[in-house]
C-alpha cells in the first residue's frame, strides 16, 4: 500500500450510505442556478401548460438519472470477508465500533493496577516448558495491543483495551474456584501418583473456567486456549473471561505449581456462541485448539478428564472429532460435570474476615466460604478415584474408606459419539479435517475497489467513513 498516493476526502454527505454523491453534486454545480430558474419561469409563462408538462417530465427524468448514479456509486466499493482477529490486530480491538463500550457484570471492588496487565500473558503462562507450545496467548495479549492502522474516518485517538478493562468477581466464579481447589486436592501428587498420565480439559463459561483454573493451579498446570479478542459487539463476550483473568492475575503470578503437574487446558464454553447478524454482531468466535492425541501421547498422557458445567452437558461440536478419535486410538476419556463437585462443610472464618472477594494484593481468594468436595461431602471426596479409576483413593490412617455419593453420576460412563455438524465430520476416523461454517470467525469489511484499501467494517456503514461522499487518490 506504500506505493499508492494518499486518499483525500473531496466532499461530505450527511446521509449514511450515500456514496459517490460527488458526481451528482458537481453536475448541478455546473449550471447557474439563477439562470436556470429564470429560464424555467419564462418557458412556463410563455408556452403554457403543455410546455410545463414537458418540463416536469424532463425534471423527473433527470432525477431518475441522478438516483441511478447515486446507487451505482457503490460500485466504487466492495465487501469482503476478513479474519476478525486479523482486523482487530491491525485496526484495533474495537474495529467498527469505536464509540461502543464493553459491559462488565460483577465488577470487583478490590484494588487494581492496570499496569500489571502488561505481564498478564507471562503471569498466566504454563509453568512447565512441555506445555508452552500449546499455550494460546491471543486473549491475554489484547489489553496492551495498539492499533497499527487507522481506518478511514475513524478517530485519530485510540483507547487501548487495558484502559477500559476492569476485573470482575461473581458468585459463579467463586463456586468454580472452590471446585478447582477440590480437584487440586484430589490431584495431590503426595497421595496420588497416577495423575501424571492425565490431562484435564475444563470447558466452562469464560469467567468460570478462569476461576476453576485459578483454584486448581496448586496441583495442575493451567494452559489457556483463549483464541480471540474482546469486541463491543462481539458474539463471544470474551472481555468477561479477560476480566476474570485480571482478577486472578495476582494468584497466577505467585502460584507454586509443581514442575511435574498434569496440564489443565482451559476453554471458554461460549466460543461457538450463536451468531445471526453480521450487521450488528462481530464474529469473534473460534474453535478449540486442544492438543492432538499423538501430541499428548508424546508427553506420556493417555487419559483425559473433560469437565463440563453438568453431567448432562457434552463436548461442543468442535471437539467431537477429536474426542471420537481419542477413544478409537485407545486413550481413555471421561466426563465430569462440575456440579458433581459441590459444597459441604463451611470452615470457620479466621477472626476479622468475612468477605469472600479477594483483594488484588492478596494473591488469592480467602477461604471464608464453603469447602467443596467430590460428591458434596468429605466422606465421598475420594470416591472420585473409584468413579475414575486412574489412581487409588487416599484414606488417612484411622479414617474410614470413602463412601459413594448419594446421587447418580453419568460422566464416568460417557462415551463420545460421532455426529455431523458445522464443526465436525461425523466420521469415525480422525483423518478428515473438521469442517468450518462459511465465513466463520470473519467480519465483512468495505474495501475501495480501485485500490483494495480497507475503509472500515461493514457494521459501521452508518459510521464516520460512509459520511464521506468520495475518496480521491491516484
N, C-alpha and C positions, 0 to 999 in steps of 0.2 A: 504494500500500500504506500510505501515511501516515495515511489516514482509518480504518484498521482498528484495533481495540483489540489490544493485545499478546497473544500467546499465552502461556499458563501451563501447566506440567505439573501434572496433578492426581494421577496415580498412577504407579506404577512396576511393570513386569512384567519378570522376569528373562529369560524365553524370547524370543529374537528372533523377529520375525514375528507375535507375538500382539498385535494392536492392538485397541482397543475393549474390553479385558477389564474396564474400569471398571464397566460396567453389570452384568456377572455378579457382580463382587465386591460392588458396592453392594447387589444383590439378596440376597445371602447375609447381608450385614451387617444387614439389616432384621429378621432373625429371630434371637431369643435362642437361641444355640447350646445353653445348658444346658437351657432349657425344651424345645427340640426333641428332645434326647437322652432326657429323662425321658419325654416323651410316647411316643416310639417304643418305649421299653423297656416301658411299661405296655401298649401295644397288643399287642406281641408275646407278653407273658406271659399277658394275659387272653384274647386272641382266638385264640391257637393259630397253627398253620401256615398256615391259609387266609388269615388277615389278614396274616401275614408275607409270603406270596406277593404279595398286593395291594400291600403297602408297597414290596417290591422293584421291582414293575412301575412304581409311581409314581416311585420314585427314578430308575429308568432313563429314564423319560420326561422327568424334569427335567434329567438330564444331557444328553439329546439336544437339548433346547431350548437349554441353555447353549452347546453346541457350535455350534449354528446361529447363535446370536447372536455368538459369537466370530468365526466365519468371515465372517459378514455384516458385521462391523465394518469390514472392509477397504473397504467402500463409502464410508467417510469419506475415502478416499484414492484417487487415480487416478495412472496412469503416463502420461507424455507424453514425446515426443522433443524435445530441445532441442539447439541447435548446441553442440558440445563446447567450442569456443573461447570462445563467449559465456559458458558456465557457468564456465569457468576464470577468465576475466577478472572475473567478478562474485564467485565463491565461492572463488577461489584455484587455483593451478596444480595442486594435488593434491586437487582436489574429489572426494570419495567415497573417498579412500584416504590420509587424513592420517597414518595410522600406518605406511604402507609407505615404503620407501626406494628411491632410484634406485641402480642398479648401474653403476659405471664401469669399463670394461675398458681397460687401458693407461694407468693414471694416470701423469701426468708428475711427475717429482721436481724440476722446475725451480721457481724461486721464483715465487710467485703472490700477487698482492694483489687480493682480491675487490672492493676499492673501484673498481678500474678498470672493472668490469662496468657501472658507471653510464654509461659512454661507449661501450659496445660497439656500439650501433646507429649512433652517429656515426662511430666509427672504421672500421666496415665498410661505410659508405655509399659509393655510387659516386662517383668523383672528378668526373665530368662531370655538369653540371646537366641535360644532354639525357637522361640515363638515370635521373634521380631519380624521374620518375613511375612507373617500372616496379619500383622497389625495394620489396620486401615486408619490412617490419620486424618482423613478428609474433614470430618466434622470438627475435630479438635483443633485444626489449623485455621478454621474460618474466622475466629474472633479478631485476629490481628491482620488478616489479609487486606491488602489495599487494592483499590480499583486501578487497573492498568490503563484502560482506555475509557474516555467519557463518551457515551452515546450522544449522537446529535440531538441537541436540545435539552439534555439533562443538566441539572445544576452543576456548576463548576465545583462546588464543595461536596465532599463525600464524608459520611459518618461511618467509621469502622464499626463492625458488629460489637466489638468489645465495649464501645461507648454506650450501647443500649442494652447489653446483656445484664441480667440480674439473676442471682441464684434463687432457686425455689426449693421448698421443702413441704411435702404433703403427707397426709396420713398414709396414703398408699405407698409412698416411698419409705416411710418409717417401717411399715409392715414388711416390705420387700427387703429392707436392710436386715431386719431381725431374722428373716428366713435365710438370708445369705449367711448370717452368723451361725445359724443352726447347722447348715450344710458344712460350713467350715469345721465345726466341731466334729461332725461325722467323718471328715476327711483328715482328721488329725493324724499325721504320719507316725506319731508315737504309739498309736493304738491300732492303726490300720495300714499295713504295708502293701496292700494290694491296690492302692489308689493310683500308683504310677502308670498303670495301663489304661486309665480312664481319662477321657476328655469330656468336659461338661459344656453344654451349649444352653445358655439362658436366653429365651426368646419371649420377653415381656415388653409391654409398652415402654418406650424410651426411658422416662424418668425412673420407673420401677426397675428396669434392667440395670441401670447405673447403680441404683441403691443396693440391689442384690449383689452386684459385683463388689461394691464397697464393703458390704458385710462379710463376704466370703474371702476377701483378699488376704486374710491372715493364714489361710491354708491352700488357697488356689490362686493361680496367676491370671488375672483378667487380661483378655486380649480383645480390644474393642474393634468392632467391624462396622462402624457407622460411616457410610459412604455417600453422604450428601451434605449440603449446606442449608441452613435455615433460609426462609424467604417469607416476607409478609403475607403472600398469598399461596404459600406452599401447600401442596397436597399432604405432605408429611410435616407435622408440627415438630420438626427436629430441634427447634430452638428450646423446647422444653427438656429434651434429653441433654442438650448442651448446658442448660441452666442447672440441671441436676449434677452434671459433671463439675460445674463451677462450685456447687455447694460442697461436694465431697472431695474437691481437689486437695485440701489440706490433709485429709486422711490418706489419699493415694500418694501424696508427696512424701509421707512419713511411714508408709506401710513397710512391714518387715516380712514380706512374702518369702518363704523358703526357696532356695535356688532350685530345688527339685520338685516344686509344687506342680500338680497337674494343671493343664490350661483350662481356663474358663472363658469360652468365646461368647462375647456379649452382642446380642442383636436387638434392634428395635422392631417390635412386632407390628408397628404401624408403617413399615417400609413399603408395603404394597397397598396402601390405603386407596379406597375407591376414588376414581377420577372421572369427571364428566365434562368439564367446560374449560377449554384452554383460553377462553376469553376472560375468565375470572379466576382461574387457578394456575399455579405454576407447578409443573410436573417435576418435583424433586424426588420422585420415587427411585428406588434402586433395588437390586437383588442382593441377597446374602452372599458374601464371599467366604464361605466356610471352607477350610482346608479339605482336600480330597481324602478319600480313604487310603490310597497309597502314600500320600504325604504324611498322614498321621501314623501309618504303619512304620515308616522310617524312624519315627520318634518312639517306637515301642508302644503305641496306643492302639488297642484293638477293641475298646469298649467305649460307648458313647452314652452319656446321660443327657437327655433332651428335656429341658424344663419349660413348660408352658403355663399359662395362667391357671388352668384347671385340668383335671383328668379328662374332661370331655373335649378339650382342645386337641387339635392335630397340627402337624407341621404345615407351614404355609406352602403354597404351590411351588415356590422357587427352591424349596428343599426336597421336594418329593422324589425327584430323580436320584439325587444324591443319597437319600436315605434308603431307597429301594436297592440301589447299587451296593450300598454299605452292607446291608443284610445278606445280599446274594454273594458277596465276597467272603462271607464267613465271620465278619465282625459282629459284635453284639450291640444292639441299640435298644434302649429302653426309655420310656417316657415317664416324667414325674410332673404331676400337677402341683404348682406352687402352693395351692391352698391346703394340700395334704400336710405341709409344714405349718402348724397352727400354734396359737398362743396357749400357754399353760400357766405355770406359776409365775406371778409377778414378783420380782425381787424387791426387797425393802430399799427404797431410795436412800442414798447417802444423806447425811444431815445437811440441810440447807439447799438441797437440789430438788427441783420439781419439774423443770422444763425438759421436754424430750428433744426439742430443737437444739442442735449443737452450734456453737459459735464457730466461725471460720478459723479462729485461732486455737480452738480446742483440738483440731486434727482428727476429730471423730465424733461419734454420737454417744451421748451419755446413756448408760444402761439404766434408765429410770422407769422404763416401760416393761411390758410383759416379755418374758423369755419364750422363744418359740422352740418347738420340738417336732420331730417327725411323728405323725400320729397325734399331735396335740398334747402330749403328756411325757414327763421324764421317763416313765416306765415303758413307753412304746418307742422311744427315740432310736435305740439301737436295732429295732426291728427293721429298720431301713436295710440293713445288710442281709436280712432274710428275704425281703422282697427283691432286693438287688444283690444277689449272692456273689459279689466280687471281692468280698472280704468277710472276716468273721466278726460277729457282734462283740463289742467290748463290754465286759462285765466286771466292774471293780470288785476287788476282794471283799467278801462279806455281803454283797448285794445280790439280789435275785436276777435271773436272766430276764431279758426284755419280754414284754407281752405284746400280742398282736393288737393293732389299733381296732377300735370297735366298728369302724365304718369301712365300706368296701373301697378298693383301690384298683383301678383298671390299668393304670400306667405301666406297671411291671410286665404285663402280658401284651402290651401293644406291639403290633407288627405293621409297619408301613405298607400300604397297598398302592401299586402303580395306578395313577389316574391322569388322564389327559387334561390339560388346562392351558391357558395362555402362557404359562411359565413352565410346563412340564410336558414330556412326550407321552407319558402313559406306557412307555415301553418297559420291559423287564430287564433291559440291558443298559448299562451306563455309557455305552459307546456313542450315543447320539448327543448332539449339542442341544441343550434345552432351548425351547423357543422363547421369543420375547414378542410382546404386542408391538404392532407398528407404532413408531414414534414414542415408544416407552422412554420415560426419563428425558424427554426433549421439550423444548419450548419453541413455538413459532416466532420467528423474527422477521422484521421487514428490512429488505435489502434494496439498495439502489441498483436497478437493473443494469445501468451502464457501467458502473464501477465495481459492483459487488460489495460495497461498503455497508456494514450493518448499521441501520439508523436507529433501531430500537426494538423492543419486544412488541409483539402484536397486541398483547393485553394492554399496552399503553398507547393504543392507537388514538385514544382521545386525549393523550397527554401532550407534552410540550413539543415533541418532534413533529407531530402532524399539524401543528398550528402554522407551520411554515409552508407557504404555497409552493415553494420550489427551492432547490439547492443547486447552485451552479458549480462548475468545475470543468477542468479540461478532460 
